[in-house]
Amino acid sequence: MKKIILFLVLLLPLFYLLATVQSANDPIKYIFTCTGLSAIVILMISLAIAPLKKVINLLKYRRMVGLFAFFYAFLHFINFYVLDAELDFAFVIKETLDKPFVYLGMISFVILLFMAITSTKKLFAKFNKYHKAVYLVLILVTIHSSMAQKVLSSLEYAFILSVIVLLGIRVYKKYVMKETSNKI
């Protein structure tokens, strides 16, 4: 039951997008914004699950949350390739090379694609050490989002602060707590 509720909650951004896109002045830009923000927020949530396990244990749902982050990143990419580039692969390559925020997004998407493909139990056991690249993705998509907006708003500052907190927790647990336990 909890899994179904979480599944429906994670679909809310898509339902919102479908319900509101018709009223947007620039639907392509609107889809970029909704799918991009959804991907980043859900990615951050997936990374916050482990540090929050003592408060609320959602570890068994982390894979599903991460796959939803990929799903919204995939919709973001599809919007770029189908609606913006109109299936013109040469345009995609040109935009990727000409605009730094686009290639940061592409690098992030490729890493997320790899992680989504290798998220089955069998493949995860083999490739789990590479899944730590999600922290690199988090940094890259935050820069991607900030560069795409051109002007930092309070939302971008909130993303940057969230990234610093998530990375800080990770570094603290990995190095500081490890050192303290080695001294004891």
VMD Tcl script that builds the backbone (N, CA, C; Angstrom):
set m [mol new atoms 552]
animate dup $m
set s [atomselect $m all]
$s set {name element resname resid chain x y z} {
  {N N MET 1 A 0.819 -1.200 0.000}
  {CA C MET 1 A 0.000 0.000 0.000}
  {C C MET 1 A 0.867 1.271 0.000}
  {N N LYS 2 A 1.934 1.263 0.844}
  {CA C LYS 2 A 2.820 2.424 0.899}
  {C C LYS 2 A 3.494 2.657 -0.448}
  {N N LYS 3 A 3.841 1.558 -1.117}
  {CA C LYS 3 A 4.518 1.662 -2.410}
  {C C LYS 3 A 3.593 2.305 -3.447}
  {N N ILE 4 A 2.329 1.960 -3.422}
  {CA C ILE 4 A 1.359 2.527 -4.367}
  {C C ILE 4 A 1.165 4.014 -4.088}
  {N N ILE 5 A 1.068 4.369 -2.824}
  {CA C ILE 5 A 0.905 5.788 -2.455}
  {C C ILE 5 A 2.129 6.581 -2.897}
  {N N LEU 6 A 3.325 6.057 -2.632}
  {CA C LEU 6 A 4.548 6.733 -3.046}
  {C C LEU 6 A 4.613 6.860 -4.560}
  {N N PHE 7 A 4.223 5.810 -5.268}
  {CA C PHE 7 A 4.184 5.826 -6.734}
  {C C PHE 7 A 3.279 6.956 -7.230}
  {N N LEU 8 A 2.100 7.067 -6.647}
  {CA C LEU 8 A 1.158 8.124 -7.050}
  {C C LEU 8 A 1.681 9.519 -6.693}
  {N N VAL 9 A 2.319 9.637 -5.536}
  {CA C VAL 9 A 2.904 10.929 -5.141}
  {C C VAL 9 A 3.994 11.335 -6.126}
  {N N LEU 10 A 4.805 10.367 -6.534}
  {CA C LEU 10 A 5.884 10.665 -7.475}
  {C C LEU 10 A 5.355 10.975 -8.879}
  {N N LEU 11 A 4.126 10.601 -9.166}
  {CA C LEU 11 A 3.503 10.944 -10.447}
  {C C LEU 11 A 2.822 12.315 -10.428}
  {N N LEU 12 A 2.682 12.911 -9.250}
  {CA C LEU 12 A 2.001 14.206 -9.146}
  {C C LEU 12 A 2.596 15.288 -10.049}
  {N N PRO 13 A 3.932 15.405 -10.150}
  {CA C PRO 13 A 4.456 16.426 -11.068}
  {C C PRO 13 A 4.021 16.211 -12.524}
  {N N LEU 14 A 3.921 14.960 -12.937}
  {CA C LEU 14 A 3.465 14.672 -14.299}
  {C C LEU 14 A 2.000 15.050 -14.465}
  {N N PHE 15 A 1.178 14.696 -13.488}
  {CA C PHE 15 A -0.244 15.067 -13.548}
  {C C PHE 15 A -0.396 16.588 -13.578}
  {N N TYR 16 A 0.388 17.270 -12.763}
  {CA C TYR 16 A 0.353 18.739 -12.735}
  {C C TYR 16 A 0.752 19.301 -14.094}
  {N N LEU 17 A 1.811 18.774 -14.661}
  {CA C LEU 17 A 2.276 19.227 -15.973}
  {C C LEU 17 A 1.205 19.024 -17.032}
  {N N LEU 18 A 0.610 17.864 -17.060}
  {CA C LEU 18 A -0.426 17.572 -18.059}
  {C C LEU 18 A -1.652 18.468 -17.888}
  {N N ALA 19 A -1.960 18.819 -16.650}
  {CA C ALA 19 A -3.134 19.649 -16.383}
  {C C ALA 19 A -2.907 21.118 -16.693}
  {N N THR 20 A -1.640 21.559 -16.668}
  {CA C THR 20 A -1.378 23.001 -16.782}
  {C C THR 20 A -0.645 23.417 -18.050}
  {N N VAL 21 A -0.109 22.496 -18.804}
  {CA C VAL 21 A 0.724 22.851 -19.955}
  {C C VAL 21 A -0.051 23.619 -21.029}
  {N N GLN 22 A -1.341 23.359 -21.154}
  {CA C GLN 22 A -2.145 24.033 -22.181}
  {C C GLN 22 A -2.225 25.538 -21.957}
  {N N SER 23 A -2.125 25.962 -20.719}
  {CA C SER 23 A -2.249 27.395 -20.414}
  {C C SER 23 A -0.904 28.127 -20.465}
  {N N ALA 24 A 0.171 27.419 -20.746}
  {CA C ALA 24 A 1.502 28.044 -20.758}
  {C C ALA 24 A 1.701 28.871 -22.021}
  {N N ASN 25 A 2.373 30.013 -21.866}
  {CA C ASN 25 A 2.692 30.860 -23.026}
  {C C ASN 25 A 3.678 30.171 -23.956}
  {N N ASP 26 A 4.673 29.517 -23.382}
  {CA C ASP 26 A 5.686 28.787 -24.142}
  {C C ASP 26 A 5.710 27.347 -23.618}
  {N N PRO 27 A 4.898 26.462 -24.219}
  {CA C PRO 27 A 4.777 25.091 -23.685}
  {C C PRO 27 A 6.100 24.331 -23.606}
  {N N ILE 28 A 6.976 24.518 -24.586}
  {CA C ILE 28 A 8.245 23.786 -24.568}
  {C C ILE 28 A 9.080 24.210 -23.359}
  {N N LYS 29 A 9.183 25.500 -23.136}
  {CA C LYS 29 A 9.933 26.001 -21.981}
  {C C LYS 29 A 9.269 25.548 -20.674}
  {N N TYR 30 A 7.956 25.557 -20.660}
  {CA C TYR 30 A 7.212 25.136 -19.478}
  {C C TYR 30 A 7.489 23.662 -19.169}
  {N N ILE 31 A 7.506 22.832 -20.199}
  {CA C ILE 31 A 7.804 21.407 -20.005}
  {C C ILE 31 A 9.235 21.241 -19.513}
  {N N PHE 32 A 10.174 22.004 -20.091}
  {CA C PHE 32 A 11.558 21.974 -19.606}
  {C C PHE 32 A 11.599 22.267 -18.114}
  {N N THR 33 A 10.931 23.329 -17.723}
  {CA C THR 33 A 10.960 23.752 -16.316}
  {C C THR 33 A 10.353 22.695 -15.408}
  {N N CYS 34 A 9.164 22.223 -15.742}
  {CA C CYS 34 A 8.480 21.243 -14.875}
  {C C CYS 34 A 9.240 19.929 -14.770}
  {N N THR 35 A 9.690 19.405 -15.907}
  {CA C THR 35 A 10.390 18.117 -15.862}
  {C C THR 35 A 11.766 18.258 -15.215}
  {N N GLY 36 A 12.447 19.365 -15.491}
  {CA C GLY 36 A 13.766 19.578 -14.899}
  {C C GLY 36 A 13.692 19.736 -13.395}
  {N N LEU 37 A 12.771 20.574 -12.934}
  {CA C LEU 37 A 12.618 20.769 -11.483}
  {C C LEU 37 A 12.206 19.468 -10.800}
  {N N SER 38 A 11.301 18.741 -11.428}
  {CA C SER 38 A 10.859 17.462 -10.851}
  {C C SER 38 A 12.027 16.496 -10.735}
  {N N ALA 39 A 12.844 16.410 -11.790}
  {CA C ALA 39 A 13.995 15.501 -11.775}
  {C C ALA 39 A 14.968 15.874 -10.652}
  {N N ILE 40 A 15.268 17.158 -10.533}
  {CA C ILE 40 A 16.229 17.591 -9.509}
  {C C ILE 40 A 15.688 17.354 -8.102}
  {N N VAL 41 A 14.451 17.746 -7.871}
  {CA C VAL 41 A 13.874 17.592 -6.521}
  {C C VAL 41 A 13.789 16.112 -6.142}
  {N N ILE 42 A 13.343 15.271 -7.068}
  {CA C ILE 42 A 13.214 13.843 -6.750}
  {C C ILE 42 A 14.591 13.207 -6.586}
  {N N LEU 43 A 15.577 13.659 -7.355}
  {CA C LEU 43 A 16.948 13.175 -7.166}
  {C C LEU 43 A 17.447 13.536 -5.769}
  {N N MET 44 A 17.183 14.771 -5.339}
  {CA C MET 44 A 17.593 15.194 -3.995}
  {C C MET 44 A 16.873 14.366 -2.929}
  {N N ILE 45 A 15.600 14.093 -3.154}
  {CA C ILE 45 A 14.845 13.271 -2.198}
  {C C ILE 45 A 15.460 11.875 -2.116}
  {N N SER 46 A 15.828 11.311 -3.273}
  {CA C SER 46 A 16.417 9.965 -3.266}
  {C C SER 46 A 17.729 9.941 -2.485}
  {N N LEU 47 A 18.481 11.037 -2.541}
  {CA C LEU 47 A 19.743 11.105 -1.805}
  {C C LEU 47 A 19.538 11.449 -0.327}
  {N N ALA 48 A 18.401 12.018 0.004}
  {CA C ALA 48 A 18.113 12.355 1.400}
  {C C ALA 48 A 17.528 11.171 2.162}
  {N N ILE 49 A 17.145 10.121 1.458}
  {CA C ILE 49 A 16.515 8.970 2.113}
  {C C ILE 49 A 17.461 8.310 3.120}
  {N N ALA 50 A 18.709 8.096 2.732}
  {CA C ALA 50 A 19.655 7.433 3.651}
  {C C ALA 50 A 19.923 8.265 4.908}
  {N N PRO 51 A 20.243 9.563 4.791}
  {CA C PRO 51 A 20.482 10.333 6.020}
  {C C PRO 51 A 19.254 10.450 6.929}
  {N N LEU 52 A 18.073 10.342 6.354}
  {CA C LEU 52 A 16.848 10.487 7.143}
  {C C LEU 52 A 16.281 9.155 7.643}
  {N N LYS 53 A 17.015 8.072 7.457}
  {CA C LYS 53 A 16.460 6.749 7.784}
  {C C LYS 53 A 16.087 6.581 9.257}
  {N N LYS 54 A 16.728 7.337 10.146}
  {CA C LYS 54 A 16.357 7.239 11.562}
  {C C LYS 54 A 15.053 7.973 11.847}
  {N N VAL 55 A 14.734 8.959 11.038}
  {CA C VAL 55 A 13.492 9.715 11.201}
  {C C VAL 55 A 12.342 8.991 10.498}
  {N N ILE 56 A 12.579 8.650 9.239}
  {CA C ILE 56 A 11.590 7.898 8.461}
  {C C ILE 56 A 12.362 6.964 7.531}
  {N N ASN 57 A 12.152 5.685 7.703}
  {CA C ASN 57 A 12.929 4.707 6.949}
  {C C ASN 57 A 12.239 4.371 5.626}
  {N N LEU 58 A 12.765 4.947 4.566}
  {CA C LEU 58 A 12.248 4.682 3.220}
  {C C LEU 58 A 13.310 4.022 2.340}
  {N N LEU 59 A 14.312 3.407 2.966}
  {CA C LEU 59 A 15.416 2.826 2.206}
  {C C LEU 59 A 14.952 1.830 1.144}
  {N N LYS 60 A 13.922 1.059 1.465}
  {CA C LYS 60 A 13.479 0.060 0.488}
  {C C LYS 60 A 12.808 0.703 -0.734}
  {N N TYR 61 A 12.510 2.004 -0.654}
  {CA C TYR 61 A 11.889 2.699 -1.785}
  {C C TYR 61 A 12.876 3.593 -2.540}
  {N N ARG 62 A 14.125 3.607 -2.091}
  {CA C ARG 62 A 15.111 4.511 -2.700}
  {C C ARG 62 A 15.305 4.235 -4.190}
  {N N ARG 63 A 15.311 2.975 -4.583}
  {CA C ARG 63 A 15.474 2.630 -5.997}
  {C C ARG 63 A 14.322 3.203 -6.822}
  {N N MET 64 A 13.106 3.046 -6.329}
  {CA C MET 64 A 11.937 3.557 -7.049}
  {C C MET 64 A 12.003 5.084 -7.157}
  {N N VAL 65 A 12.378 5.744 -6.096}
  {CA C VAL 65 A 12.482 7.207 -6.117}
  {C C VAL 65 A 13.554 7.630 -7.120}
  {N N GLY 66 A 14.697 6.950 -7.098}
  {CA C GLY 66 A 15.764 7.253 -8.052}
  {C C GLY 66 A 15.324 7.032 -9.494}
  {N N LEU 67 A 14.568 5.980 -9.736}
  {CA C LEU 67 A 14.078 5.717 -11.098}
  {C C LEU 67 A 13.077 6.787 -11.534}
  {N N PHE 68 A 12.322 7.325 -10.602}
  {CA C PHE 68 A 11.424 8.432 -10.953}
  {C C PHE 68 A 12.224 9.690 -11.283}
  {N N ALA 69 A 13.328 9.911 -10.585}
  {CA C ALA 69 A 14.201 11.046 -10.939}
  {C C ALA 69 A 14.688 10.869 -12.368}
  {N N PHE 70 A 15.086 9.639 -12.719}
  {CA C PHE 70 A 15.497 9.366 -14.101}
  {C C PHE 70 A 14.329 9.565 -15.065}
  {N N PHE 71 A 13.135 9.129 -14.689}
  {CA C PHE 71 A 11.949 9.276 -15.542}
  {C C PHE 71 A 11.722 10.741 -15.915}
  {N N TYR 72 A 11.799 11.633 -14.933}
  {CA C TYR 72 A 11.598 13.057 -15.223}
  {C C TYR 72 A 12.771 13.642 -16.015}
  {N N ALA 73 A 13.978 13.144 -15.761}
  {CA C ALA 73 A 15.130 13.569 -16.567}
  {C C ALA 73 A 14.948 13.089 -18.012}
  {N N PHE 74 A 14.409 11.888 -18.175}
  {CA C PHE 74 A 14.135 11.351 -19.510}
  {C C PHE 74 A 13.090 12.210 -20.230}
  {N N LEU 75 A 12.036 12.595 -19.518}
  {CA C LEU 75 A 11.024 13.481 -20.123}
  {C C LEU 75 A 11.650 14.821 -20.502}
  {N N HIS 76 A 12.546 15.306 -19.678}
  {CA C HIS 76 A 13.263 16.561 -19.936}
  {C C HIS 76 A 14.080 16.430 -21.228}
  {N N PHE 77 A 14.804 15.309 -21.359}
  {CA C PHE 77 A 15.596 15.053 -22.561}
  {C C PHE 77 A 14.698 14.887 -23.792}
  {N N ILE 78 A 13.620 14.148 -23.650}
  {CA C ILE 78 A 12.688 13.926 -24.778}
  {C C ILE 78 A 12.095 15.251 -25.234}
  {N N ASN 79 A 11.782 16.123 -24.303}
  {CA C ASN 79 A 11.280 17.446 -24.653}
  {C C ASN 79 A 12.314 18.190 -25.508}
  {N N PHE 80 A 13.574 18.071 -25.095}
  {CA C PHE 80 A 14.654 18.717 -25.853}
  {C C PHE 80 A 14.784 18.109 -27.239}
  {N N TYR 81 A 14.821 16.790 -27.317}
  {CA C TYR 81 A 15.083 16.124 -28.587}
  {C C TYR 81 A 13.880 16.169 -29.538}
  {N N VAL 82 A 12.685 15.958 -29.018}
  {CA C VAL 82 A 11.498 15.871 -29.887}
  {C C VAL 82 A 10.874 17.241 -30.148}
  {N N LEU 83 A 10.574 17.990 -29.099}
  {CA C LEU 83 A 9.851 19.246 -29.283}
  {C C LEU 83 A 10.761 20.423 -29.624}
  {N N ASP 84 A 11.911 20.510 -28.960}
  {CA C ASP 84 A 12.802 21.644 -29.192}
  {C C ASP 84 A 13.665 21.427 -30.444}
  {N N ALA 85 A 14.312 20.267 -30.536}
  {CA C ALA 85 A 15.207 19.993 -31.663}
  {C C ALA 85 A 14.471 19.397 -32.854}
  {N N GLU 86 A 13.223 19.018 -32.666}
  {CA C GLU 86 A 12.390 18.416 -33.715}
  {C C GLU 86 A 13.096 17.237 -34.381}
  {N N LEU 87 A 13.677 16.364 -33.552}
  {CA C LEU 87 A 14.348 15.134 -33.969}
  {C C LEU 87 A 15.571 15.375 -34.856}
  {N N ASP 88 A 16.109 16.569 -34.830}
  {CA C ASP 88 A 17.289 16.917 -35.619}
  {C C ASP 88 A 18.538 16.632 -34.781}
  {N N PHE 89 A 19.153 15.491 -35.056}
  {CA C PHE 89 A 20.308 15.066 -34.273}
  {C C PHE 89 A 21.468 16.053 -34.409}
  {N N ALA 90 A 21.648 16.618 -35.573}
  {CA C ALA 90 A 22.722 17.606 -35.783}
  {C C ALA 90 A 22.501 18.830 -34.889}
  {N N PHE 91 A 21.242 19.260 -34.752}
  {CA C PHE 91 A 20.915 20.382 -33.869}
  {C C PHE 91 A 21.250 20.040 -32.416}
  {N N VAL 92 A 20.935 18.816 -32.021}
  {CA C VAL 92 A 21.217 18.373 -30.651}
  {C C VAL 92 A 22.722 18.429 -30.389}
  {N N ILE 93 A 23.509 17.928 -31.329}
  {CA C ILE 93 A 24.969 17.939 -31.178}
  {C C ILE 93 A 25.475 19.379 -31.121}
  {N N LYS 94 A 24.978 20.229 -32.006}
  {CA C LYS 94 A 25.401 21.634 -32.046}
  {C C LYS 94 A 25.064 22.339 -30.726}
  {N N GLU 95 A 23.843 22.181 -30.259}
  {CA C GLU 95 A 23.431 22.804 -28.992}
  {C C GLU 95 A 24.262 22.277 -27.827}
  {N N THR 96 A 24.523 20.976 -27.848}
  {CA C THR 96 A 25.295 20.367 -26.773}
  {C C THR 96 A 26.705 20.945 -26.731}
  {N N LEU 97 A 27.305 21.151 -27.887}
  {CA C LEU 97 A 28.669 21.672 -27.935}
  {C C LEU 97 A 28.732 23.181 -27.729}
  {N N ASP 98 A 27.683 23.900 -28.166}
  {CA C ASP 98 A 27.688 25.361 -28.089}
  {C C ASP 98 A 27.315 25.915 -26.713}
  {N N LYS 99 A 26.480 25.207 -26.003}
  {CA C LYS 99 A 25.977 25.732 -24.733}
  {C C LYS 99 A 26.435 24.841 -23.582}
  {N N PRO 100 A 27.282 25.378 -22.719}
  {CA C PRO 100 A 27.819 24.566 -21.611}
  {C C PRO 100 A 26.734 23.929 -20.733}
  {N N PHE 101 A 25.639 24.638 -20.491}
  {CA C PHE 101 A 24.618 24.053 -19.614}
  {C C PHE 101 A 23.962 22.845 -20.264}
  {N N VAL 102 A 23.929 22.809 -21.604}
  {CA C VAL 102 A 23.347 21.657 -22.290}
  {C C VAL 102 A 24.262 20.443 -22.141}
  {N N TYR 103 A 25.581 20.619 -22.321}
  {CA C TYR 103 A 26.430 19.435 -22.186}
  {C C TYR 103 A 26.524 18.961 -20.744}
  {N N LEU 104 A 26.386 19.857 -19.781}
  {CA C LEU 104 A 26.313 19.398 -18.393}
  {C C LEU 104 A 25.060 18.539 -18.183}
  {N N GLY 105 A 23.963 18.972 -18.783}
  {CA C GLY 105 A 22.727 18.193 -18.713}
  {C C GLY 105 A 22.865 16.854 -19.417}
  {N N MET 106 A 23.531 16.839 -20.556}
  {CA C MET 106 A 23.726 15.592 -21.310}
  {C C MET 106 A 24.610 14.612 -20.536}
  {N N ILE 107 A 25.678 15.126 -19.954}
  {CA C ILE 107 A 26.558 14.262 -19.150}
  {C C ILE 107 A 25.761 13.669 -17.987}
  {N N SER 108 A 24.983 14.497 -17.331}
  {CA C SER 108 A 24.155 14.032 -16.209}
  {C C SER 108 A 23.163 12.981 -16.663}
  {N N PHE 109 A 22.537 13.232 -17.809}
  {CA C PHE 109 A 21.535 12.291 -18.319}
  {C C PHE 109 A 22.182 10.941 -18.635}
  {N N VAL 110 A 23.346 10.951 -19.248}
  {CA C VAL 110 A 24.020 9.690 -19.592}
  {C C VAL 110 A 24.370 8.908 -18.325}
  {N N ILE 111 A 24.834 9.603 -17.294}
  {CA C ILE 111 A 25.150 8.930 -16.027}
  {C C ILE 111 A 23.870 8.359 -15.409}
  {N N LEU 112 A 22.790 9.141 -15.414}
  {CA C LEU 112 A 21.516 8.654 -14.875}
  {C C LEU 112 A 20.984 7.471 -15.681}
  {N N LEU 113 A 21.165 7.508 -16.987}
  {CA C LEU 113 A 20.742 6.397 -17.844}
  {C C LEU 113 A 21.493 5.128 -17.459}
  {N N PHE 114 A 22.799 5.242 -17.296}
  {CA C PHE 114 A 23.603 4.094 -16.859}
  {C C PHE 114 A 23.101 3.558 -15.521}
  {N N MET 115 A 22.838 4.469 -14.590}
  {CA C MET 115 A 22.390 4.040 -13.265}
  {C C MET 115 A 21.010 3.399 -13.333}
  {N N ALA 116 A 20.129 3.905 -14.186}
  {CA C ALA 116 A 18.803 3.309 -14.330}
  {C C ALA 116 A 18.903 1.904 -14.915}
  {N N ILE 117 A 19.750 1.755 -15.926}
  {CA C ILE 117 A 19.919 0.439 -16.559}
  {C C ILE 117 A 20.517 -0.568 -15.577}
  {N N THR 118 A 21.436 -0.121 -14.750}
  {CA C THR 118 A 22.116 -1.033 -13.822}
  {C C THR 118 A 21.472 -1.052 -12.434}
  {N N SER 119 A 20.217 -0.679 -12.338}
  {CA C SER 119 A 19.580 -0.642 -11.021}
  {C C SER 119 A 18.841 -1.936 -10.671}
  {N N THR 120 A 18.878 -2.934 -11.563}
  {CA C THR 120 A 18.296 -4.232 -11.202}
  {C C THR 120 A 19.199 -4.879 -10.152}
  {N N LYS 121 A 18.667 -5.818 -9.392}
  {CA C LYS 121 A 19.446 -6.431 -8.311}
  {C C LYS 121 A 20.742 -7.051 -8.828}
  {N N LYS 122 A 20.636 -7.780 -9.928}
  {CA C LYS 122 A 21.807 -8.474 -10.469}
  {C C LYS 122 A 22.875 -7.477 -10.949}
  {N N LEU 123 A 22.456 -6.483 -11.735}
  {CA C LEU 123 A 23.415 -5.517 -12.262}
  {C C LEU 123 A 23.912 -4.550 -11.187}
  {N N PHE 124 A 23.049 -4.216 -10.234}
  {CA C PHE 124 A 23.464 -3.312 -9.159}
  {C C PHE 124 A 24.598 -3.931 -8.339}
  {N N ALA 125 A 24.501 -5.231 -8.101}
  {CA C ALA 125 A 25.560 -5.910 -7.353}
  {C C ALA 125 A 26.903 -5.779 -8.065}
  {N N LYS 126 A 26.866 -5.754 -9.381}
  {CA C LYS 126 A 28.092 -5.664 -10.172}
  {C C LYS 126 A 28.589 -4.217 -10.317}
  {N N PHE 127 A 27.654 -3.251 -10.414}
  {CA C PHE 127 A 28.012 -1.867 -10.733}
  {C C PHE 127 A 27.728 -0.871 -9.612}
  {N N ASN 128 A 27.432 -1.340 -8.401}
  {CA C ASN 128 A 26.995 -0.422 -7.345}
  {C C ASN 128 A 28.025 0.652 -7.009}
  {N N LYS 129 A 29.313 0.359 -7.150}
  {CA C LYS 129 A 30.317 1.377 -6.824}
  {C C LYS 129 A 30.231 2.566 -7.780}
  {N N TYR 130 A 29.738 2.346 -8.985}
  {CA C TYR 130 A 29.588 3.439 -9.946}
  {C C TYR 130 A 28.354 4.298 -9.652}
  {N N HIS 131 A 27.458 3.783 -8.847}
  {CA C HIS 131 A 26.252 4.538 -8.510}
  {C C HIS 131 A 26.555 5.724 -7.601}
  {N N LYS 132 A 27.739 5.769 -7.053}
  {CA C LYS 132 A 28.138 6.937 -6.264}
  {C C LYS 132 A 28.298 8.169 -7.155}
  {N N ALA 133 A 28.332 7.957 -8.465}
  {CA C ALA 133 A 28.397 9.076 -9.421}
  {C C ALA 133 A 27.134 9.930 -9.353}
  {N N VAL 134 A 26.133 9.467 -8.629}
  {CA C VAL 134 A 24.909 10.253 -8.481}
  {C C VAL 134 A 25.219 11.592 -7.813}
  {N N TYR 135 A 26.251 11.634 -6.983}
  {CA C TYR 135 A 26.621 12.899 -6.347}
  {C C TYR 135 A 27.207 13.864 -7.371}
  {N N LEU 136 A 27.938 13.340 -8.342}
  {CA C LEU 136 A 28.427 14.161 -9.449}
  {C C LEU 136 A 27.242 14.679 -10.259}
  {N N VAL 137 A 26.271 13.814 -10.513}
  {CA C VAL 137 A 25.062 14.217 -11.232}
  {C C VAL 137 A 24.364 15.346 -10.485}
  {N N LEU 138 A 24.260 15.214 -9.181}
  {CA C LEU 138 A 23.609 16.245 -8.368}
  {C C LEU 138 A 24.287 17.599 -8.553}
  {N N ILE 139 A 25.601 17.609 -8.531}
  {CA C ILE 139 A 26.344 18.856 -8.732}
  {C C ILE 139 A 26.120 19.383 -10.150}
  {N N LEU 140 A 26.245 18.498 -11.142}
  {CA C LEU 140 A 26.109 18.921 -12.541}
  {C C LEU 140 A 24.714 19.456 -12.851}
  {N N VAL 141 A 23.670 18.795 -12.347}
  {CA C VAL 141 A 22.315 19.272 -12.662}
  {C C VAL 141 A 22.002 20.575 -11.939}
  {N N THR 142 A 22.609 20.778 -10.791}
  {CA C THR 142 A 22.411 22.054 -10.098}
  {C C THR 142 A 23.059 23.181 -10.894}
  {N N ILE 143 A 24.254 22.940 -11.397}
  {CA C ILE 143 A 24.913 23.936 -12.252}
  {C C ILE 143 A 24.115 24.111 -13.544}
  {N N HIS 144 A 23.670 22.994 -14.129}
  {CA C HIS 144 A 22.856 23.021 -15.358}
  {C C HIS 144 A 21.621 23.897 -15.165}
  {N N SER 145 A 20.922 23.674 -14.081}
  {CA C SER 145 A 19.707 24.434 -13.795}
  {C C SER 145 A 20.011 25.917 -13.597}
  {N N SER 146 A 21.057 26.197 -12.834}
  {CA C SER 146 A 21.419 27.590 -12.577}
  {C C SER 146 A 21.829 28.310 -13.854}
  {N N MET 147 A 22.600 27.644 -14.697}
  {CA C MET 147 A 23.040 28.262 -15.955}
  {C C MET 147 A 21.868 28.449 -16.921}
  {N N ALA 148 A 20.930 27.521 -16.926}
  {CA C ALA 148 A 19.780 27.621 -17.818}
  {C C ALA 148 A 18.898 28.807 -17.442}
  {N N GLN 149 A 18.823 29.128 -16.148}
  {CA C GLN 149 A 17.975 30.224 -15.688}
  {C C GLN 149 A 18.617 31.590 -15.936}
  {N N LYS 150 A 19.914 31.611 -16.086}
  {CA C LYS 150 A 20.702 32.819 -16.352}
  {C C LYS 150 A 20.778 33.762 -15.152}
  {N N VAL 151 A 19.732 33.837 -14.343}
  {CA C VAL 151 A 19.722 34.673 -13.142}
  {C C VAL 151 A 19.345 33.765 -11.976}
  {N N LEU 152 A 20.156 33.795 -10.936}
  {CA C LEU 152 A 19.869 32.936 -9.789}
  {C C LEU 152 A 18.704 33.491 -8.981}
  {N N SER 153 A 17.709 32.666 -8.814}
  {CA C SER 153 A 16.557 33.039 -7.991}
  {C C SER 153 A 16.679 32.334 -6.646}
  {N N SER 154 A 15.718 32.549 -5.802}
  {CA C SER 154 A 15.743 31.893 -4.493}
  {C C SER 154 A 15.665 30.375 -4.643}
  {N N LEU 155 A 15.013 29.894 -5.702}
  {CA C LEU 155 A 14.928 28.454 -5.939}
  {C C LEU 155 A 16.307 27.859 -6.231}
  {N N GLU 156 A 17.090 28.532 -7.076}
  {CA C GLU 156 A 18.437 28.033 -7.373}
  {C C GLU 156 A 19.313 28.075 -6.124}
  {N N TYR 157 A 19.172 29.132 -5.326}
  {CA C TYR 157 A 19.933 29.186 -4.073}
  {C C TYR 157 A 19.515 28.045 -3.137}
  {N N ALA 158 A 18.240 27.715 -3.119}
  {CA C ALA 158 A 17.758 26.590 -2.298}
  {C C ALA 158 A 18.350 25.276 -2.802}
  {N N PHE 159 A 18.428 25.119 -4.128}
  {CA C PHE 159 A 19.043 23.913 -4.688}
  {C C PHE 159 A 20.512 23.829 -4.294}
  {N N ILE 160 A 21.219 24.939 -4.423}
  {CA C ILE 160 A 22.646 24.957 -4.094}
  {C C ILE 160 A 22.848 24.620 -2.617}
  {N N LEU 161 A 22.040 25.212 -1.747}
  {CA C LEU 161 A 22.131 24.920 -0.318}
  {C C LEU 161 A 21.823 23.447 -0.046}
  {N N SER 162 A 20.807 22.918 -0.705}
  {CA C SER 162 A 20.448 21.503 -0.527}
  {C C SER 162 A 21.586 20.586 -0.960}
  {N N VAL 163 A 22.237 20.927 -2.072}
  {CA C VAL 163 A 23.372 20.132 -2.546}
  {C C VAL 163 A 24.507 20.179 -1.530}
  {N N ILE 164 A 24.784 21.348 -1.015}
  {CA C ILE 164 A 25.852 21.483 -0.010}
  {C C ILE 164 A 25.534 20.643 1.224}
  {N N VAL 165 A 24.285 20.683 1.663}
  {CA C VAL 165 A 23.881 19.898 2.838}
  {C C VAL 165 A 23.995 18.402 2.553}
  {N N LEU 166 A 23.463 17.948 1.409}
  {CA C LEU 166 A 23.523 16.522 1.083}
  {C C LEU 166 A 24.960 16.030 0.932}
  {N N LEU 167 A 25.787 16.811 0.260}
  {CA C LEU 167 A 27.191 16.420 0.108}
  {C C LEU 167 A 27.924 16.497 1.447}
  {N N GLY 168 A 27.596 17.504 2.252}
  {CA C GLY 168 A 28.206 17.636 3.575}
  {C C GLY 168 A 27.894 16.438 4.456}
  {N N ILE 169 A 26.656 16.001 4.432}
  {CA C ILE 169 A 26.268 14.820 5.220}
  {C C ILE 169 A 27.030 13.596 4.741}
  {N N ARG 170 A 27.126 13.455 3.438}
  {CA C ARG 170 A 27.837 12.311 2.845}
  {C C ARG 170 A 29.315 12.316 3.273}
  {N N VAL 171 A 29.969 13.461 3.143}
  {CA C VAL 171 A 31.384 13.569 3.510}
  {C C VAL 171 A 31.556 13.327 5.008}
  {N N TYR 172 A 30.681 13.905 5.805}
  {CA C TYR 172 A 30.760 13.738 7.256}
  {C C TYR 172 A 30.648 12.259 7.633}
  {N N LYS 173 A 29.658 11.582 7.081}
  {CA C LYS 173 A 29.463 10.166 7.420}
  {C C LYS 173 A 30.608 9.300 6.924}
  {N N LYS 174 A 31.117 9.631 5.754}
  {CA C LYS 174 A 32.163 8.795 5.169}
  {C C LYS 174 A 33.520 8.997 5.837}
  {N N TYR 175 A 33.884 10.235 6.120}
  {CA C TYR 175 A 35.240 10.510 6.595}
  {C C TYR 175 A 35.314 10.841 8.086}
  {N N VAL 176 A 34.475 11.734 8.551}
  {CA C VAL 176 A 34.564 12.165 9.951}
  {C C VAL 176 A 34.118 11.047 10.885}
  {N N MET 177 A 32.975 10.449 10.609}
  {CA C MET 177 A 32.484 9.379 11.483}
  {C C MET 177 A 33.382 8.146 11.386}
  {N N LYS 178 A 33.935 7.890 10.208}
  {CA C LYS 178 A 34.833 6.757 10.024}
  {C C LYS 178 A 36.105 6.946 10.852}
  {N N GLU 179 A 36.648 8.178 10.822}
  {CA C GLU 179 A 37.853 8.484 11.600}
  {C C GLU 179 A 37.590 8.343 13.098}
  {N N THR 180 A 36.427 8.819 13.548}
  {CA C THR 180 A 36.096 8.754 14.963}
  {C C THR 180 A 35.949 7.300 15.413}
  {N N SER 181 A 35.339 6.474 14.576}
  {CA C SER 181 A 35.167 5.068 14.955}
  {C C SER 181 A 36.494 4.309 14.920}
  {N N ASN 182 A 37.440 4.749 14.082}
  {CA C ASN 182 A 38.765 4.127 14.036}
  {C C ASN 182 A 39.594 4.470 15.276}
  {N N LYS 183 A 39.363 5.641 15.867}
  {CA C LYS 183 A 40.115 6.067 17.047}
  {C C LYS 183 A 39.652 5.342 18.314}
  {N N ILE 184 A 38.420 4.895 18.286}
  {CA C ILE 184 A 37.845 4.259 19.495}
  {C C ILE 184 A 38.339 2.852 19.679}
}
mol reanalyze $m
mol bondsrecalc $m
mol representation Tube
mol addrep $m
